[in-house]
């Protein structure tokens, strides 16, 4: 794997008086897939959203390519190679598929628009079939594809994925993870928050387990899959 791309160093996050993250340290290296698993409400999404400063880190530091970005603006972060497909997709429902993809180019401009749009339609054939449809008319799985494709339109060095399988039928989950595997084969760096621990750890090079805002375990994806404690807590339903 390459150099450290993203590093959380002793990070605390508070929502008012409530501490959501406690002394979190983890790294994502260039060219690898890292999964963060844990129960609902463990703090996984909070950690991912803190990359873009929403919420801001209270204590500790966040580094991207060796630079402290803890206090940087959302625009700065988006324009320096980090993109996110957020939980709940958050596409623009009244815009067409094509217009949503166009919105993804805002951090970098339209220079690569046509070739990148063609690449997205190759990666997500369903989106090409529906390019003139309003996003609200898409199925949940198609909306998730659109959220990922929109994020990729900014040509990120690091793609953050927040619960990409949430609410999707098993067949669609399989398709989404197949696409994520294709992205990793192409060298994309992924940081994945996911409740479907089995799928996430099978895809991941490394993983972390979060409980009540703290990192309790870490290791290779394969090692965490084989870990009795992880299996009992998170894999029993898969």
Secondary structure by P-SEA (a helix, b strand, c coil): cccccccccbbbbbccccccccbbbbbbcccbbbbbbbccccaaaaaaaaaacccccccccccccccccccccaaaaaaabbbbbcccccccccccaaaaaaaaaccccccaaaaaaaaaaaacaaaaaccccccccccaaaaaaaaaaaaacccccbbbbccccccccaaaaaaaaaaaaaaaaabbbbbccccaaaaaaaacccbbbbccccccccccaaaaaacaaaaacccccc
